[in-house]
Amino acid sequence: MPEKAYQNLLEEGMDRGLVWRGRDDRPQGDAVESSGWPVLDECIGGGWPKGALSELLSRHRLGLSLLLPGLARLSREGRWLGWVAPPHLPFAPGLVQAGVALDRLLLVREVDARERLWAAEQLLKSGRCSMVLLWPQTLRDPQIRRLQLAAEQGDCIGVLFRPLRVAAQPSPAALRLRLLPSPLGMDVEVLKRRHGWGGRHCTVRVA
């Protein structure tokens, strides 16, 4: 098999979670940012991967509550928090109660599918945002790869809120989580993670 074809096959296998790189399962240096939920950190390999994309997959675009402790901490560190095309206006009193500094929030709304991807890419690679949240309409693999490269360039945490139906599709995102509501909070299933296999489960007792 030609080397280029082999490399493409290998990359596709890693994107789909079929190939695992033999690496230490512990977080490496500054590679992750704690979620603020110890049980979640243990499940996902230490925290949200820096310079990379994470996908939160659910039927109703759940997951913002999992991000609040990290958003609160990052909002006090000087860089911006980008929100691109959220389905609703952020609930300011709830964010303040969670400790998020509203003056560090950049909100992009009323944009079409193409514009929201462009805005997210610019924010991710700017180097001025610590986390960028994106609620995309549809995404193709090349578009996800562009966002992943932008996150690497800007050393930014990118978070995509996507529907549950795309869980079986391959993705170059470093972390993919399936989220389901439960009586105790939120059930989290790891579909893919940077430093190990998927398949882990945990329940986060969100309010």
C-alpha positions in Angstrom: 0.0 0.0 0.0 1.4 3.5 -0.9 2.6 5.5 2.1 0.1 8.3 1.6 -2.9 5.9 1.3 -1.7 4.1 4.5 -1.5 7.4 6.3 -5.0 8.4 5.2 -6.3 5.0 6.3 -4.6 5.4 9.7 -6.0 8.9 10.2 -9.5 7.8 9.4 -9.2 4.9 11.8 -8.1 7.3 14.6 -10.9 9.7 13.8 -13.5 6.9 14.1 -12.0 5.6 17.3 -10.9 2.3 15.7 -7.2 2.9 16.2 -5.6 3.8 19.5 -2.3 5.5 20.1 -0.4 3.8 22.9 0.1 6.8 25.2 0.0 7.5 28.9 -3.7 7.7 29.9 -2.9 10.6 32.3 -3.2 14.3 31.1 0.0 15.7 29.8 1.2 19.0 31.2 -1.1 21.8 30.1 -2.9 19.7 27.6 -6.2 19.9 29.5 -8.3 22.4 31.5 -10.2 21.0 34.4 -14.0 21.0 33.9 -14.5 21.8 37.6 -16.3 18.4 38.0 -13.9 15.8 39.5 -16.0 12.9 38.3 -16.1 14.3 34.8 -12.4 15.1 34.8 -11.6 11.5 35.7 -13.9 10.2 33.0 -12.5 12.4 30.1 -8.8 12.2 30.9 -8.3 15.2 33.2 -10.4 17.9 31.6 -11.3 19.7 28.4 -8.5 19.3 25.9 -6.7 22.5 25.1 -6.0 23.5 21.5 -8.6 21.1 20.4 -12.3 20.5 19.8 -14.8 18.7 22.1 -18.2 17.6 20.8 -21.2 17.4 23.1 -23.8 15.2 21.5 -27.4 15.2 22.7 -31.0 15.3 21.6 -31.6 18.8 22.9 -28.1 20.4 22.7 -27.4 19.7 26.4 -24.1 20.3 28.1 -23.8 24.0 28.9 -24.1 23.2 32.6 -21.0 21.0 32.3 -19.0 23.9 31.1 -20.0 26.5 33.6 -17.3 25.9 36.2 -14.6 26.1 33.5 -16.2 29.2 31.9 -16.3 30.9 35.3 -12.6 30.2 36.0 -11.5 31.1 32.4 -13.4 34.3 32.5 -11.2 35.6 35.3 -8.0 34.9 33.3 -8.0 37.7 30.8 -9.0 36.0 27.5 -12.4 36.1 25.9 -15.2 33.5 25.9 -16.8 33.2 22.4 -20.4 32.1 22.0 -21.4 31.6 18.4 -25.0 31.2 17.3 -26.5 29.9 20.6 -30.2 28.9 20.3 -31.2 31.3 23.0 -29.7 34.5 24.5 -27.4 33.6 27.4 -29.3 33.9 30.7 -27.1 36.6 32.3 -28.3 36.1 36.0 -27.6 32.4 35.8 -24.1 33.0 34.3 -23.3 35.6 37.1 -24.6 33.2 39.7 -22.2 30.5 38.3 -19.3 33.0 38.6 -18.9 33.9 34.9 -17.6 37.4 34.3 -20.0 38.8 31.6 -17.6 41.4 30.4 -15.4 38.6 29.0 -18.2 37.2 26.8 -18.3 37.7 23.1 -21.6 36.9 21.5 -22.2 36.3 17.8 -25.9 35.9 16.8 -28.2 36.3 13.9 -25.7 34.7 11.4 -26.3 32.0 8.8 -24.6 28.6 8.7 -21.6 29.8 6.7 -21.1 33.0 8.8 -21.2 31.1 12.1 -18.5 28.7 10.9 -16.3 31.7 9.7 -16.8 33.5 13.0 -16.0 30.4 15.1 -12.8 29.8 13.1 -11.7 33.4 13.5 -12.3 33.3 17.3 -10.6 29.9 17.7 -7.4 30.9 16.0 -7.2 34.5 17.2 -5.2 33.6 20.4 -7.5 35.9 22.3 -10.1 33.4 23.4 -9.7 30.7 26.0 -12.9 28.9 25.0 -15.3 29.1 22.0 -18.7 27.6 22.0 -20.5 26.9 18.7 -24.0 25.7 17.9 -23.6 24.7 14.2 -26.4 23.7 11.9 -24.7 21.0 9.9 -21.0 20.2 9.7 -18.9 18.2 7.2 -15.7 16.6 8.0 -13.5 19.2 6.3 -15.2 22.0 8.2 -14.6 20.2 11.5 -10.9 19.8 10.5 -10.6 23.5 9.8 -12.1 24.3 13.3 -9.7 21.8 14.9 -6.7 23.4 13.2 -8.0 26.8 14.3 -8.2 25.7 17.9 -4.7 24.3 17.7 -3.4 27.6 16.2 -5.1 29.7 18.9 -4.4 27.3 21.8 -8.2 27.5 22.4 -10.8 25.1 23.8 -13.5 24.6 21.1 -16.8 23.1 22.0 -19.4 22.0 19.5 -23.0 21.3 20.5 -24.3 18.7 18.0 -27.3 16.4 17.7 -27.1 12.9 18.9 -27.8 11.4 15.4 -24.2 12.3 14.4 -22.6 10.0 17.0 -21.9 7.2 14.5 -20.2 9.6 12.1 -16.4 9.9 12.3 -15.0 13.2 13.6 -11.5 14.6 14.1 -12.5 16.2 17.4 -10.3 15.2 20.3 -13.2 14.5 22.6 -16.7 13.3 21.9 -19.3 12.9 24.6 -22.8 11.5 24.5 -25.1 13.3 27.0 -28.4 12.1 28.4 -30.4 13.6 31.2 -30.9 11.5 34.3 -32.7 11.8 37.7 -29.3 12.4 39.3 -28.1 15.0 36.8 -26.5 14.2 33.5 -25.2 10.8 32.2 -22.0 11.2 30.2 -20.6 8.5 27.8 -17.2 9.0 26.3 -17.3 8.1 22.6 -13.8 9.3 22.0 -11.0 10.9 24.0 -7.5 12.1 23.4 -5.5 9.9 25.7 -7.4 6.6 25.7 -10.3 4.5 24.6 -13.9 5.6 24.6 -16.5 3.7 26.5 -16.3 5.3 29.9 -19.4 6.5 31.7 -20.1 8.8 34.6 -23.0 10.8 36.1 -22.4 14.4 36.8 -24.7 15.9 39.5 -25.5 19.2 37.8 -28.1 21.4 39.4 
